[in-house]
Amino acid sequence: MTSIEALKTYFGYDNFRPLQAEIIDSVLAGKDTLALMPTGGGKSLCFQIPVLAQEGLCLVISPLIALMKDQVENLKRRGIQAAAIYSGMNYDKQRTALDNCLYGPYRCLYVSPERLESEEFRKRLSQLPITLIAVDEAHCISQWGYDFRPSYLKIAEIRTNLQSSILNPQSIPILALTATATPDVVDDIQDKLAFRERHVLKKSFARPNLSYVVRYCKNADEKVQQLQHILSRVPGSAIVYVRNRKRAEELAKTLGCSFYHAGLSSEERSRRQEAWKNYHTNNLSTFNSQLSTIICTNAFGMGVDKPDVRLVIHFDLPDSLEAYFQEAGRAGRDEHQAYAVLLYAPEDKTKARKRVGDNYPEKEFIENVYHKTCDFLGVGAGSGLNHSFALHMDELIQVMHLPLLQTYSALHILSNAGYIDFENEQETQPRVKINIAAGELRHFDLPKDLFDLVQLLMRAYPGVFTDLQYMKGEVTRELHQQLSALAARHIITYLPRTRACRFTFIKERQTDIWLSEAVYEKRKNHYQTKLQAIVEYAENQRYCRSQVLLAYFGENDAPACGTCDVCRSLN
C-alpha cells in the first residue's frame, strides 16, 4: 500500500497537508528526520502513515498520557490496532499490550520515555517487530529546551539495542517531531538522538489565523476584570493558564467554570478534560463559561486534540517563549480565527526575577535538601544504590522544614546532576515484598486466609523475596486489609496505590554533592535568558508579535501579521 492509499483508506483524505508528504517519504526512505511543524500541523500522520504503508510496528515515545489515549482510540475507530503503556496501568494490562504488539496485527505502540528505563520493558521491546521510532515533543530531549526530560536521553540507546536484535541494522529510522525548537535545540535534538545524518524538514511556525495580544493591567485585580471581559466578548471554547493550583481554583470559583491541575486524581482530571473537550458551541453568539472555559496549570492541554478552541489566555507570565508559543498554539487548530492573549502587570517582572531563585536555589540549599531527603527516607551514607522510594512531598517538607518550590527544584537539579532520578507526583501501582524466608512462614500464627495469601504471593511473584513487585490485577478493599495486616506484622512490605513522587538513587548516598557548571550555572543562565525573552515580548509595543515569536525560532524574514495588538496600533 502506498502512503497516499493509506491516507485515503484509513483517514479519508485525498491529499496531504504541506510538508507531510516530504516527511513521510523521508521516513520510508529510512532517513533519520527531524520534523518541525506548528501545533495542529498534523504531526501524528507523519509516523502513522509510514507504518501503515509498510510492515512492522511504530514505537511512539510521548510524554503525554492524554495524547496516547486519544490517538489510540482514534486509530482503533479507523480500524487500526494500537496500544499504549503509561504510568498507572497495572501489570496485566501492560503485558497484554506487549503481547498484542508481538502476536497481533498492531501498528503503533505508545510509551512514555520513563518506561524506557525499565530493563524488563527493554527486553520485551527487543522481541517486537519495530520498524520506526517516533519521538513526539522531541524538544524534551534537549537540556536547552523548555521541558527537558532526562528519560529521553535513553532513546538512542534503545535504537542501538533494537538494531542489534534484528537482521538489518539500518532498518529503524527515527522521526523526531516538535512544534517548538530554537536553532540550538534543533542541533541538540539531532545530537542526542544520534542521527546518522543531519536532516531537518521544517514548516513555518506562522499561524495566520491566530492573533497575539498583550493586555496591560495595573495589578492582579484588573487582570481578573480583563479576563471576565475578554471571555464575555469571544464566544467558543477557552483555556486560561495560571501558574499554580491555588490560583486555578480561585479563578474557577470567580468565573463559575471548571479547573484542572495535577493535584486532582487521574480519574477527576480525565473527567474534567473530557467534559471540556466534548463541549461544542453550536451557537457562537452564546457563551457558557461553565462548560466552555477551563482554568488550568500547564499540566493541561498537551496532546488534547480540540480544534475549535477560540481563545487561550495566560493570566500569569510563562517561563519562556517556547512554553507560551506551545500553549497559545492550542487555539485555532481548525484554522478559523482565534486569539492568544497574555495579561501582563508590572509586578509580573518582579515575580519573574524571583522565579530564578525558586528554580535555581543556592548550591548549599540543594545539598541540604539532598541530605535531609536521604535522612527522611532512612538511607545512610554509602547505601541506597538503585533503591526506589515513593516520596510524599508534603510529608518531606513538613518533617524536614523545607520550602516546597525550592525543594522540588533542588531535587530536579540533583536528578540532572546524576545523583538521583526524581519524577514529579504520579499515581503508583501497589507493590509488595516478602521479608521472611519461605521456611519461616510456619513459625507465624496466622489465620488461614493470611497464610494462604502469603503462599499465593510466593507463587505469583518469583522475585518477591528480593525486591518490591508490582501487583497484578485489582487490589480490593478486602485484599488491601489482608496485606496491611501482614505488613503490620512485618511479614511483608506493602506499598498501596498512592500519589507520590518517585525517588531513585542512581548513586549510593554521598557525603558531599558537587554540581558542575553545565548542570547549574549554565542552566541557570539559560533560564534567566528565557525569562528575559518572555518579559521583553510582553513589554514590546513596537514590533509585530508574530514576527518576534517567529524570529525567536529562527524565522527572520516573516512578514508582519497585521492582526496582533501592536500591528493594529501602528496601522
C-alpha distance (Angstrom), angle and dihedral (degrees) to the residues before:
residue distance angle dihedral
M1 . . .
T2 3.80 . .
S3 3.80 121.5 .
I4 3.82 93.1 -108.8
E5 3.82 89.9 49.6
A6 3.81 89.6 51.4
L7 3.81 89.7 49.7
K8 3.80 92.4 52.6
T9 3.81 96.7 39.2
Y10 3.79 99.4 48.1
F11 3.81 105.4 22.0
G12 3.80 103.6 27.4
Y13 3.82 96.3 -128.9
D14 3.81 123.5 133.2
N15 3.79 96.8 -157.2
F16 3.77 140.7 24.1
R17 3.78 123.8 -113.9
P18 3.81 118.1 -110.1
L19 3.84 112.3 -62.8
Q20 3.82 95.1 4.9
A21 3.82 93.7 100.3
E22 3.82 92.6 48.2
I23 3.81 91.6 50.8
I24 3.81 92.9 47.1
D25 3.83 92.4 48.2
S26 3.81 89.7 49.8
V27 3.81 91.7 52.2
L28 3.81 92.9 46.0
A29 3.82 88.0 52.1
G30 3.82 88.1 58.2
K31 3.81 96.3 -111.5
D32 3.78 123.7 147.3
T33 3.80 102.8 -119.3
L34 3.79 136.5 -169.3
A35 3.81 109.8 -158.3
L36 3.80 118.4 -163.3
M37 3.79 111.3 -165.5
P38 3.81 132.6 154.8
T39 3.79 121.4 -106.9
G40 3.79 107.8 -77.2
G41 3.81 92.8 23.2
G42 3.80 94.1 123.6
K43 3.81 100.7 -101.7
S44 3.82 95.9 159.0
L45 3.81 93.7 63.3
C46 3.80 88.5 58.5
F47 3.80 91.2 72.2
Q48 3.80 99.8 25.1
I49 3.81 95.2 57.7
P50 3.85 97.0 50.2
V51 3.79 92.7 53.4
L52 3.82 90.5 48.4
A53 3.79 91.0 49.7
Q54 3.81 92.8 54.7
E55 3.78 139.7 25.6
G56 3.77 123.1 -83.3
L57 3.80 143.6 49.3
C58 3.80 129.7 -67.9
L59 3.81 115.8 -139.1
V60 3.81 106.0 -148.8
I61 3.80 115.4 -163.6
S62 3.79 112.3 -161.2
P63 3.82 134.3 157.4
L64 3.80 91.1 -150.0
I65 3.79 117.0 92.1
A66 3.80 91.3 -176.9
L67 3.80 90.2 55.1
M68 3.81 92.4 47.7
K69 3.79 93.0 52.5
D70 3.79 92.8 43.1
Q71 3.80 95.3 50.0
V72 3.80 94.0 44.3
E73 3.80 90.6 53.0
N74 3.82 91.8 45.9
L75 3.80 91.5 50.7
K76 3.79 92.6 47.9
R77 3.80 90.6 51.6
R78 3.80 87.4 57.0
G79 3.79 92.7 50.6
I80 3.81 95.0 -101.9
Q81 3.80 116.1 130.9
A82 3.82 114.2 -132.4
A83 3.81 138.2 156.7
A84 3.80 138.1 -161.2
I85 3.80 132.0 -155.2
Y86 3.80 117.7 -164.2
S87 3.81 142.0 148.7
G88 3.78 114.1 -64.8
M89 3.81 95.4 35.7
N90 3.78 114.3 123.1
Y91 3.79 121.6 -120.6
D92 3.79 95.6 -104.5
K93 3.81 93.2 54.9
Q94 3.80 91.4 48.1
R95 3.80 91.9 50.6
T96 3.81 91.7 46.9
A97 3.81 91.4 51.1
L98 3.82 91.9 51.5
D99 3.81 92.1 45.6
N100 3.80 89.9 51.5
C101 3.79 90.6 52.2
L102 3.80 90.9 49.5
Y103 3.80 99.8 44.2
G104 3.81 105.6 18.4
P105 3.81 134.1 67.6
Y106 3.80 93.1 -94.7
R107 3.81 119.1 153.8
C108 3.83 105.4 -177.1
L109 3.80 133.0 37.0
Y110 3.82 115.1 -171.5
V111 3.81 117.9 -158.5
S112 3.80 136.9 168.0
P113 3.83 116.7 -114.5
E114 3.82 90.6 -117.7
R115 3.80 89.3 62.0
L116 3.81 88.7 66.5
E117 3.80 90.3 69.0
S118 3.82 92.6 67.5
E119 3.80 111.5 98.7
E120 3.81 91.1 -155.6
F121 3.80 90.9 52.2
R122 3.80 91.2 49.4
K123 3.78 91.0 54.4
R124 3.79 90.7 52.7
L125 3.81 90.7 48.0
S126 3.80 91.3 55.7
Q127 3.81 88.8 62.1
L128 3.82 94.3 55.6
P129 3.85 125.2 94.9
I130 3.81 94.2 -117.8
T131 3.82 113.9 172.8
L132 3.82 100.3 164.5
I133 3.81 136.4 30.8
A134 3.80 114.4 -154.2
V135 3.80 117.2 -166.6
D136 3.79 111.7 -161.6
E137 3.83 120.9 -162.9
A138 3.81 85.8 18.3
H139 3.82 92.8 177.7
C140 3.82 85.8 78.3
I141 3.82 89.1 76.3
S142 3.79 92.9 64.0
Q143 3.79 121.6 83.0
W144 3.83 85.2 -148.6
G145 3.80 91.8 55.7
Y146 3.78 120.4 97.9
D147 3.83 95.8 -116.6
F148 3.82 105.2 38.0
R149 3.82 113.9 -173.5
P150 3.85 113.8 -172.6
S151 3.82 91.6 -156.2
Y152 3.81 89.2 69.2
L153 3.81 87.9 69.9
K154 3.83 88.5 73.0
I155 3.82 93.7 65.9
A156 3.81 97.9 85.5
E157 3.80 89.1 49.5
I158 3.80 90.3 49.7
R159 3.80 90.8 54.7
T160 3.80 91.1 50.5
N161 3.81 90.4 51.8
L162 3.80 92.6 47.5
Q163 3.78 93.1 48.4
S164 3.80 91.6 52.2
S165 3.81 89.1 57.9
I166 3.82 97.9 53.9
L167 3.82 134.7 64.3
N168 3.81 98.6 -116.6
P169 3.82 110.4 50.3
Q170 3.82 92.1 -168.7
S171 3.80 96.6 55.5
I172 3.84 100.8 91.9
P173 3.81 113.0 76.0
I174 3.80 122.0 -176.4
L175 3.79 120.8 -129.2
A176 3.82 111.6 -164.6
L177 3.81 118.0 -168.3
T178 3.78 132.8 -171.1
A179 3.79 140.4 153.1
T180 3.82 94.7 -153.5
A181 3.80 124.0 48.7
T182 3.79 131.0 135.7
P183 3.84 117.0 -148.7
D184 3.83 90.7 -96.3
V185 3.79 91.3 52.0
V186 3.83 91.1 48.0
D187 3.81 89.5 58.2
D188 3.80 92.8 42.9
I189 3.82 93.7 52.0
Q190 3.79 91.7 55.3
D191 3.80 92.1 46.7
K192 3.80 95.4 48.5
L193 3.81 93.1 46.2
A194 3.83 90.0 49.0
F195 3.81 95.0 -126.6
R196 3.80 110.4 -159.0
E197 3.82 87.9 -139.6
R198 3.79 129.7 6.1
H199 3.77 108.6 -103.2
V200 3.81 125.1 164.4
L201 3.80 126.9 176.4
K202 3.78 112.7 -170.9
K203 3.76 136.5 -172.4
S204 3.78 117.4 -166.1
F205 3.79 112.6 -92.3
A206 3.81 89.1 -140.2
R207 3.81 115.4 127.9
P208 3.84 106.7 -163.9
N209 3.81 92.8 -176.5
L210 3.82 93.9 52.7
S211 3.80 117.8 84.4
Y212 3.83 116.0 -157.0
V213 3.79 115.4 -146.5
V214 3.82 134.8 177.1
R215 3.80 117.0 -161.1
Y216 3.81 114.7 -161.0
C217 3.82 115.9 -141.8
K218 3.80 133.2 -178.5
N219 3.79 95.3 -133.8
A220 3.80 145.1 -25.7
D221 3.81 93.2 -72.1
E222 3.78 91.0 57.6
K223 3.79 88.6 47.9
V224 3.80 89.3 59.5
Q225 3.81 90.2 50.6
Q226 3.80 91.4 49.3
L227 3.79 90.7 46.9
Q228 3.79 92.2 53.8
H229 3.80 91.4 46.2
I230 3.82 94.7 49.9
L231 3.81 93.8 46.1
S232 3.79 90.2 51.4
R233 3.81 92.3 51.2
V234 3.82 100.3 45.7
P235 3.81 112.7 59.0
G236 3.79 121.1 -154.8
S237 3.79 136.1 52.1
A238 3.79 118.5 -25.0
I239 3.81 139.5 -172.4
V240 3.81 120.9 -155.1
Y241 3.82 114.6 -164.5
V242 3.80 121.7 -153.9
R243 3.80 131.6 172.8
N244 3.79 102.9 -122.2
R245 3.78 143.0 29.8
K246 3.79 95.8 -115.2
R247 3.81 92.3 56.3
A248 3.82 90.7 47.9
E249 3.80 91.9 54.9
E250 3.83 94.2 43.9
L251 3.81 94.4 50.0
A252 3.79 92.4 44.4
K253 3.81 89.1 54.4
T254 3.82 91.1 48.8
L255 3.80 93.7 48.3
G256 3.78 96.8 37.0
C257 3.80 94.1 -125.2
S258 3.80 139.4 114.9
F259 3.80 126.9 -77.9
Y260 3.80 132.5 -155.6
H261 3.79 132.4 -163.2
A262 3.79 140.1 143.3
G263 3.81 92.6 -96.2
L264 3.81 91.2 74.4
S265 3.79 120.8 87.9
S266 3.80 115.7 -96.0
E267 3.82 89.5 -112.2
E268 3.81 92.2 52.9
R269 3.82 92.7 45.1
S270 3.79 90.0 50.9
R271 3.81 92.0 47.9
R272 3.81 93.7 50.4
Q273 3.78 93.3 44.3
E274 3.80 92.5 50.8
A275 3.82 92.7 46.3
W276 3.80 90.8 54.1
K277 3.79 94.2 40.0
N278 3.80 93.7 51.4
Y279 3.81 94.1 49.6
H280 3.80 111.7 104.1
T281 3.78 124.6 -176.3
N282 3.80 104.6 -131.0
N283 3.78 92.6 177.0
L284 3.79 108.9 41.5
S285 3.79 91.0 -161.5
T286 3.79 88.3 65.2
F287 3.80 121.1 84.8
N288 3.78 122.4 -163.7
S289 3.80 110.9 175.0
Q290 3.79 93.5 -177.9
L291 3.79 92.4 62.0
S292 3.79 105.5 22.1
T293 3.80 102.0 44.8
I294 3.79 130.1 64.0
I295 3.82 125.3 -173.8
C296 3.79 110.6 -149.9
T297 3.77 150.2 156.5
N298 3.80 120.0 -120.7
A299 3.83 87.6 -83.7
F300 3.81 85.4 85.9
G301 3.77 132.5 73.5
M302 3.78 105.5 26.7
G303 3.76 106.6 130.3
V304 3.80 95.7 -0.1
D305 3.79 105.9 139.0
K306 3.81 103.6 -152.6
P307 3.80 109.7 141.9
D308 3.81 99.4 -174.4
V309 3.82 100.2 65.4
R310 3.80 104.6 135.0
L311 3.77 99.0 -178.5
V312 3.81 139.4 32.8
I313 3.80 115.3 -177.1
H314 3.80 125.6 -171.9
F315 3.80 108.4 -153.7
D316 3.81 90.6 -178.8
L317 3.79 131.0 37.9
P318 3.84 112.0 -95.5
D319 3.81 121.8 -131.8
S320 3.81 95.3 -110.6
L321 3.78 145.9 2.1
E322 3.82 87.7 -108.4
A323 3.80 91.3 59.5
Y324 3.80 91.8 44.0
F325 3.80 93.8 48.2
Q326 3.81 92.3 48.0
E327 3.80 94.1 48.7
A328 3.80 95.7 40.1
G329 3.80 88.3 50.4
R330 3.80 90.9 68.5
A331 3.79 87.5 80.0
G332 3.78 120.7 87.5
R333 3.78 100.7 9.5
D334 3.81 87.6 151.4
E335 3.84 86.3 64.6
H336 3.81 92.7 -116.6
Q337 3.80 121.3 125.4
A338 3.80 113.3 -66.2
Y339 3.82 138.4 162.0
A340 3.80 135.9 -131.5
V341 3.81 110.0 -162.9
L342 3.80 128.2 -173.1
L343 3.81 117.5 -164.4
Y344 3.80 108.9 -149.8
A345 3.80 131.5 -174.5
P346 3.83 129.7 176.0
E347 3.81 91.0 -109.0
D348 3.83 89.7 62.4
K349 3.80 90.7 73.0
T350 3.80 90.7 54.7
K351 3.79 91.1 47.1
A352 3.81 89.8 50.7
R353 3.82 90.5 57.4
K354 3.80 90.0 50.4
R355 3.80 90.4 54.1
V356 3.79 90.0 66.0
G357 3.80 90.0 64.3
D358 3.80 92.1 42.4
N359 3.81 92.9 51.4
Y360 3.82 96.5 37.6
P361 3.81 108.4 30.6
E362 3.80 119.9 -179.0
K363 3.81 117.3 -68.7
E364 3.81 91.6 -117.5
F365 3.78 89.7 56.5
I366 3.82 91.5 49.7
E367 3.80 91.0 52.5
N368 3.80 89.8 47.5
V369 3.82 90.5 52.9
Y370 3.81 89.9 50.0
H371 3.79 94.1 54.3
K372 3.80 94.9 40.4
T373 3.80 90.6 51.2
C374 3.82 91.2 48.8
D375 3.81 89.4 50.2
F376 3.81 90.7 47.2
L377 3.81 89.9 53.0
G378 3.80 92.3 45.2
V379 3.81 95.5 -118.6
G380 3.80 116.4 146.1
A381 3.79 130.0 -153.0
G382 3.79 113.6 -70.0
S383 3.81 94.2 18.0
G384 3.81 139.0 85.6
L385 3.82 99.6 66.6
N386 3.84 109.9 164.4
H387 3.80 91.7 -6.3
S388 3.80 114.0 138.9
F389 3.81 127.3 -153.5
A390 3.78 137.8 -171.8
L391 3.80 100.1 -125.5
H392 3.80 117.5 -157.9
M393 3.78 104.1 -156.3
D394 3.79 96.1 -162.1
E395 3.81 90.0 58.1
L396 3.80 92.8 44.5
I397 3.80 95.5 52.6
Q398 3.81 92.6 43.0
V399 3.81 96.5 48.3
M400 3.80 96.0 38.5
H401 3.85 96.0 37.2
L402 3.79 95.2 -125.0
P403 3.85 130.4 152.9
L404 3.80 111.8 -110.3
L405 3.82 105.5 -134.5
Q406 3.80 96.6 42.9
T407 3.81 91.1 45.5
Y408 3.81 91.8 54.2
S409 3.81 88.9 48.8
A410 3.80 92.8 47.8
L411 3.81 91.7 52.8
H412 3.82 91.5 49.7
I413 3.81 90.6 50.3
L414 3.82 90.2 49.7
S415 3.80 87.5 50.8
N416 3.81 91.7 52.1
A417 3.81 88.7 48.3
G418 3.81 91.0 57.4
Y419 3.81 99.9 -114.7
I420 3.79 96.2 109.9
D421 3.78 141.6 1.7
F422 3.79 109.1 -123.6
E423 3.79 125.1 -175.9
N424 3.78 125.5 -175.4
E425 3.78 121.5 -109.3
Q426 3.78 115.6 -57.4
E427 3.77 138.6 151.3
T428 3.79 112.6 -84.9
Q429 3.79 125.8 -153.1
P430 3.82 118.0 -120.1
R431 3.81 113.5 -90.5
V432 3.77 133.9 -166.7
K433 3.83 139.0 -168.3
I434 3.81 129.3 -177.3
N435 3.82 112.2 -130.1
I436 3.82 99.6 -167.6
A437 3.80 132.6 65.7
A438 3.81 116.1 -100.1
G439 3.80 92.8 -111.0
E440 3.80 93.5 53.0
L441 3.81 95.5 66.3
R442 3.80 93.5 86.1
H443 3.82 90.1 61.1
F444 3.80 90.6 66.2
D445 3.77 119.2 84.4
L446 3.80 96.2 -134.0
P447 3.81 130.3 164.8
K448 3.80 111.6 -109.7
D449 3.83 94.6 -106.4
L450 3.83 92.1 54.9
F451 3.82 92.7 43.1
D452 3.82 90.3 51.3
L453 3.80 91.1 46.5
V454 3.82 93.0 55.9
Q455 3.81 90.3 49.6
L456 3.80 89.6 49.4
L457 3.81 90.4 52.2
M458 3.82 89.8 50.9
R459 3.81 91.3 54.3
A460 3.80 97.4 40.3
Y461 3.82 98.8 48.0
P462 3.83 115.7 39.6
G463 3.81 93.4 -171.9
V464 3.80 95.4 46.6
F465 3.83 93.8 109.6
T466 3.82 94.2 58.8
D467 3.82 108.1 29.8
L468 3.78 141.4 20.6
Q469 3.81 108.4 -90.7
Y470 3.80 126.1 -152.5
M471 3.78 108.5 -118.3
K472 3.79 120.7 -121.7
G473 3.77 123.0 -130.4
E474 3.79 128.3 1.4
V475 3.80 122.4 -32.9
T476 3.80 103.9 -138.1
R477 3.80 123.0 -155.0
E478 3.83 90.3 -102.6
L479 3.81 93.0 49.3
H480 3.81 90.5 47.5
Q481 3.81 90.1 54.1
Q482 3.82 91.6 49.1
L483 3.81 93.0 49.0
S484 3.81 90.7 47.1
A485 3.82 89.8 51.9
L486 3.81 90.9 52.9
A487 3.81 90.9 46.5
A488 3.82 90.4 51.5
R489 3.83 88.2 59.5
H490 3.83 90.9 47.1
I491 3.80 91.4 -119.6
I492 3.80 89.7 122.7
T493 3.76 139.3 12.5
Y494 3.78 108.7 -126.9
L495 3.80 124.7 -172.0
P496 3.82 109.2 -174.3
R497 3.78 124.1 -152.1
T498 3.77 107.3 -71.6
R499 3.78 144.9 152.1
A500 3.77 109.8 -104.7
C501 3.77 144.7 130.5
R502 3.78 117.2 -97.9
F503 3.82 114.6 -122.8
T504 3.82 119.5 -174.8
F505 3.81 128.3 176.0
I506 3.80 109.9 -127.3
K507 3.81 88.6 179.4
E508 3.79 128.9 24.7
R509 3.80 112.4 -94.5
Q510 3.80 109.6 -68.9
T511 3.77 127.2 -146.0
D512 3.82 92.0 -143.0
I513 3.81 132.3 30.2
W514 3.79 122.9 -144.5
L515 3.81 120.7 -168.8
S516 3.79 115.1 -164.1
E517 3.79 124.2 -138.4
A518 3.84 89.4 -109.3
V519 3.80 91.9 54.2
Y520 3.79 98.5 42.9
E521 3.83 120.8 10.8
K522 3.83 97.7 36.3
R523 3.79 93.8 46.1
K524 3.79 91.9 45.1
N525 3.81 90.8 51.7
H526 3.79 90.6 45.8
Y527 3.81 90.4 51.5
Q528 3.81 90.7 50.2
T529 3.80 90.0 51.1
K530 3.80 91.3 51.9
L531 3.81 91.9 49.0
Q532 3.79 90.5 49.4
A533 3.82 89.9 52.6
I534 3.82 93.5 54.4
V535 3.83 91.0 46.0
E536 3.82 90.4 51.4
Y537 3.81 89.6 48.7
A538 3.80 90.7 52.5
E539 3.80 93.9 47.1
N540 3.83 95.1 42.7
Q541 3.81 113.2 112.7
R542 3.83 99.2 160.2
Y543 3.81 109.1 59.3
C544 3.80 132.6 56.6
R545 3.78 107.7 -93.4
S546 3.80 93.3 -139.1
Q547 3.82 90.0 52.9
V548 3.82 90.9 49.8
L549 3.80 91.8 51.5
L550 3.80 95.0 44.7
A551 3.81 92.6 47.2
Y552 3.81 88.5 54.1
F553 3.81 87.9 59.2
G554 3.80 93.6 47.2
E555 3.83 100.9 -92.4
N556 3.80 101.2 124.5
D557 3.80 100.1 163.2
A558 3.82 101.3 56.0
P559 3.81 116.7 134.8
A560 3.81 121.5 -119.8
C561 3.80 110.9 -86.1
G562 3.80 96.2 -136.4
T563 3.82 92.1 -148.9
C564 3.82 107.3 71.6
D565 3.80 119.8 98.0
V566 3.82 92.0 -102.6
C567 3.81 94.1 51.0
R568 3.79 91.2 47.8
S569 3.81 92.2 49.5
L570 3.82 91.3 51.3
N571 3.80 95.4 48.7
